[in-house]
């Protein structure tokens, strides 16, 4: 049984690694949107139970897309993303 789940995990990782860097960046952008929505729902005029349910669902989707995006871009892609934001802008 343990080997079965290892095989499934490995096939998922191989599939995600085959996706492009651009796809990974798009998934990470969607992740940011889910984070924003998970906390913005607190402003809705609905019951506390509904707010809690929405928060759990949206925050869970944010975490899912975060880890999926990181699996897609990989370590080298994450360095590329960080390097993009660390660049200094030329002063005029």
N, C-alpha and C positions, 0 to 999 in steps of 0.2 A: 504494500500500500504506500509506503514511504517513497519508493522508487517511482510509483505512478505519479505522485504529486511533484516530485523532482522533474520528471519528464514534462509535465504540463507547464511548470514554472519556466523551464528552459525554453520551451517552444514559445511561450508568451514573450520572454526576453528577446529571443531571436527575431520575432515578428516586429517588436517595437524598435529594436536596433536597426532594422531595415528601413524604417521610415526616415524621411529627410530631416535635416536640421531645421528647415523652415517650418515643417509640421510641428516639431517640438516647441519652437518659439510661439506658434499659434496656440498650442495647448497651454503653455505657460501664461499667455495673455488671458485666455479663458479662465485660468486659475485665479488671476487677480480679480476678474469680474465676479467670480463666485465669492471671493473673500469680501468684496465690497457689498454684494447683495446680502451676505450672511449677517453683516452688522447693520446694514441699512434697513432691514426688515423690522428692527426695533422701533422705527418711527411709524409703523403702520398702526392704525386704530383697530387692532384685533385683540382677542383674548391672549392671556399669558401662555396658555397651553398651545395655542396655534403659533405664537411667536417662538416658543421653545422647539416645536416640531420643525418649523421652517429653518430655525438656526441649525439644528442638528443635520437636516438634509443638505442645506447649502454649504455648511462648513465641511461636511463629509465629502461633498462633491469638490470643494476647493482642495482638500487634501488629496483626493483621488487624482485630480488633474495635475496637481503639483508633482506628485511622485511619478505619474505617467510621463509628464513633460521632461522631468529630469532623466528618466530612463531613456527617453527618445534622444535627447541631445547628448547625453553622456558627459563624462568628465571634461573632455576636450571642448565640447560645445559650451559647457558651463563657463569654462575659462574665456571663451570667445565673448560670451554675453557680458561677463564681468569686465572684460577689457574694454568693451564698447562703452560702458558707463563710466569707466575710470579715465577715459581720454579727456584731456583738458581742451577747452575750447580756445581758439586763438582770440586774443584781445585786440580790439580795433582802436 
